[in-house]
Amino acid sequence: MIRRAAALALALGLPLAATASPKLLGFEQLRGWAEDDHAAALETFLETCRDLRDRDWKALCALARETDDARGFFELFFLPVLVEDGRDALFTGYYEPELRGSEVPDGRYVAPVYRVPDDLPAEGPWLTRQEIDEGGALSGRGLEIAYVDPVELFFLQIQGSGRVRLPGGKVIRLGYGAANRQPYSSIGQELVARGVYEPHQVSAEVIRSWVRRNPDDGRKLLWTNRSYVFFREVNEVPPERGPLGAMNRSITPLRTVAIDPAYVPLGAPVWIETEGEDRFRRLMVAQDTGSAIKGAQRADIFFGTGRLAGKRAGRTRDTGRLVMLLPIQRAWDMLPQTLADPA
């Protein structure tokens, strides 16, 4: 069993603790593979493959730049690998919000969007959301980028990036800066636990509405998620491009997926199959991460920018499966040890 775990960790380039059960598949086993737009997936792969450092990935990136047959490229140089860790698959969605705001507190725009404080420790948990909101530890320090609606700030922090449109039309683009390293918890699940809603009723819009109707209890509800995100301005990214992901490159709507890097290498192509209202059969690229994205079969699909993207993302909560595409040798390296030593 130890040798099996070590083989998987070696093949994926992951820590030993992140191991799980792998299975090699054929492309014919990927439902909808032949109908996908492989050229669009290849273009997304090229966005970040230049940053991959391992020799096999670098060689494949060079070949990707030269190919005129996207489907053939993936089928020739990769093998599909399904990794499961015993947890149920879950696919959700995220997006880049566009908020209204102000450079000074103004009416409903009273919640500051903070830059990373210079005394944020490099390790360990820091102040909770409630302590930051109530304690005034960050006020008066010049850390305010803009002011927005308090409820919208909460959802901005969940997404990790966004845009703030100011009076007069100026737009500030925000990227993830750092977090307080407190545990993330779902306020939707909290409302279900309290008996306010059934699981199928919960969405971002439902939560927004409940918090606004119950301002005092709503504020306390937001505090149950102790995690707090700080931002940085990223106005150097052209407005037509997607926000920056975990690889510090622009991500692509409906082609970028956030994964748990303990199981899926950042930059790897991944085949997504979901069952739900927005059913996916699509080749994407693992270019982002998220504090709530934990597990081999847990992923977050990037839907784009703005309100409509937010609606699609908010109603996405589907089952399915995620299949990595790994360089052939990496995929085969895990197979002998998986078959050997069945104990």
N, C-alpha and C positions, 0 to 999 in steps of 0.2 A: 504493500500500500504506500509506503514512503517513497519507493522508487517511482511508482505511478504518479504521485503528486509532484515529485521532482521533475519528471519528464514533462508534465504539462507546464509547470512554471518555467522551465527552460525554453520550451517551444514558444510560449507567449511572451517571454521576456518579462515575466511578472514575479512579484514576491511569492515565496513558497506558501505563505498564509492565504493567498488569493486563489488557490487551486480549486478545481471542481471537476466534474465528469465530462470529458469531451467525446464527440462523435463526429467522424468525417462523413460528409454527404456528397452527393453528386449534384451538378447544376440542374439536372433534370428533376431533382427532388425539391427545388425551390419553386413554389407555386407562383406562376406569373412571370417567371424569369425572362422568357423569350419576348414578352410584350413590353418590357420596360424600355425607357430611353437611356440606354447605357452611355451614350455620349454626354448626356447631362451629368450623370454620375461621375464620369471620367473628368469632366471639367471641374467638378467640386473636389475630387481627389487631388487634382493638380494644384489646387489652392493651398494645400498644406503639406503635400508629400515632400516638397523641397526642404522642409524643416526636419524630416525624419533622419536620424543619424546612423542607424544600423546599415551595414553594407548592402544587405539584400533589399531593404526598402529603398535605398538610394539608387540602386540599379534599376529597380522597377519604376521609380519616378522618372529616370532618364528615358526608359523605353516608352513610358506613357506619353511623354512630350512628342514622341516621333510617330506614334501609331495613328492610323486613320480608320481603325476597326476597333471601336471601344469594347463591344461585346467579346470579340475574339481575344482582346488583351486580357480581360478578366478571366476568361475561361482557360487561356493558355498558361497564365502565370500564377494563378491562385487556386486554392481549394476551399470549399465551404466547410466551416467547423462550427458545430453546435455545441455550446458549453452550457450545462445546467448545474445549478447548485441546490436543488431541492425546493426552491421558493417559486411561487406562482409568477408567471410572466405578467408584467404590467407596463403598458405604454401610455404615456400622457403627452401633453403638448405644452410648448412655451412659445413666447413671442417677444417682440420688442415693443413695449408700450410707447405711445406718444401722449404725454400729459400736458395739460395747461399749467402754467406756473408763473412765478414772479421772482424778480431779483431781490425783493424785500417782502416781508410779511404783508399780505394784502387780502383782506376778506377771508375767503375759504382757504387761501394758500398760506398756511401758517406752519406747516411741517418742514423743517430744514432737510435738504439733501446734503449729507455731510461728506466731505473728503476724508481720507484716511488720517486719523490723528497720529501725530508723531510719537506719542507715548503708548501706542498700541503694542503690547508685548509680542515678541516673535513666536512664542509658544504659550500654550495653555489658554483656558477660557478667560474672557475679559468681562466687562459689565454686561448685564442682561438688557434686553429690549426695555423692560420696565425701568431699570436703573438709569438707562440713557435718557428715556423720555422724562422721567420725574426728577432725576438728580441734578440736571444742569451741568454735567461734567464737560460737555462739549460746547456749551453756549458761550458766546463772547470771545471765541478763539479764532475767528476768521475762517472757520472750516466750511461755512455754508456756501454751496454752489448755487442753489436756488431754493425757493419755497414752493411747496405743492400741497395738495389736499392730503390730509393724514392717511386716509384709507388708501388713496392711490399710491402713496409712498410705500405702504406695506406691500402692495402687489408688485410695485417696481422692484423692491428688494427680492421678492421671490423670483422674478424673471432674471435679475442680475444685470440688466442693461436697459436703456430706453432713451427717449428724447423728451425734452421739456421745451414747449413752445411758449415764449414770453410775449407780453404785449408788444405790439409793433412788428411781430413776425420773426424775431430772432429765435433760432433753435439751438439749444445746448444738447449735445449728444453725450450720454453717460455710459461708461463701462464699469465693470466690476473692479473695485479697488482692493478690498479686503473684507474680512468678517470678524466678528467678535469671538468666533470659535465656540459659541454656545450651541447646544443641540437644537436642530431644526425639528419642529413638530407641526403637523397639519391642523389648522384651525377648522377645516372642514370635518375632519375626523372628530375633533373636539365637539363640534355641534351635534354630530351623530351620537357621540357618547353621552351627551346631555339629553338626548331624546328630542332635540329641536327638529331634526330632519332625519329622513331615511337616507341611506347611502346613495341611492339613485337620484335623489333630489338635489344633491349638493353640486354646486358649480361656483365659479368665481363671481358671477353676477348675483347668484343667490346669497353668497356670503357678503358681498358689498351691500346689498339691500338690507340684510339683517343688521349689519353693523351700523348703518346710517339710521335705521329705525330705532335702534337701541344704543344711543351714543355712549352712555356710561358702561353698560355691560359689554358693549362692543369694544371699547378701549381695553377693558380687562381681557376680553377674548383674544385680542391681538397680542397681548402680553404673554399668553400661554405659549406662543412661539418665541422662545428666548433668543433665537438667532437674529442678528442685525448686520446688515450689509452697508459698507461704505463704498463710495463711487469715485471715479476720476473722469475728467473731461477727455473725450476722444474726438474732438472736432476735426482732426486731421483725416478721418475716414470720410470719403465722399458720401453725400446723402443718398445716392442711389445704391450704395453698397450695404451689405448687412453688417450688423454689429460684430464686435470682436468676440471670438470664442476663447476657449481655454488654451488654444494654440496661438493666440494673439494674431489671428487672421480673421478676415470677414467670413461669416458663416452664410449659408445659402438656404433660402426658404425651401422646405419640403425635400431637401437633400442632405441637410445637416442633422445629426442626432447627437444628443448628450447621453453619455454612457458612464458606467462605473469603471474607471481605468484600472481597478484591481482585477478586472476580468477581460476587458477589451482594450487593446492598445490604441491610444490616441492616434488618429490619422489613418486607421484601418478602414477599408470598405466594409459595410455591414448590410446584409439583406434583411429587410424588415417585412414581416407578414403580420398584419393586425386584423382583428375581427371587430367591427363596430360600424358606426354611422359613416365615418371617413375611413373606409377599408384601404389598407396600404398593401401593395405588392411592389416594393421599390428598393433599389440599391441606393444606399446612403453612405455617408462617411462620418465616422466617429470623431468629431471635431470639438466637442464641448463636454463639460461635466456639470454636475449640480449637487448641492448638499443633500438633496432628497433622493438622488439617483444611486441606489445601492443594490447590487446583486447582478448576477450573470444575465438575467433575462429582464432587466429593468432599463427602460430607455425613455427619453424625452424628445419628441419630434419638434423641430423648429418650424413654425408656420409663417414667419415673416413679421412685418411691422404694421402697427395700427390696430384699429378697433375690430375690423373684420377678422384679421389674423387672431386677435385675442379671443373672439367668440369661438372660432374653430378650435383653438388650443384649449379653451376652457371646458369644452364638452368632450374632449378626448380622454377616455379612460378605458382602455381596451386590453383584451388578452391577445395572445399571438405568440410569435417567436422571433428571436434575433439570431441570425447566423453570421458569424464573422467570415470574411474572406482573408485568408492568410497566405503569404508566400508558400509555394508548394513544399519546400524543404521544412519550413517551420511546422506545417500541418502534418507531414509524414513523421516528423521526429517524435510526435506524441503517440503515434499509433503502436509501435512495438511494445513500449512499456505499458500501454493500456491493455494489450492483449496478453502480455506476460504477467506472471505473478498475480493470479486472480484473487489471492487473499488480500 
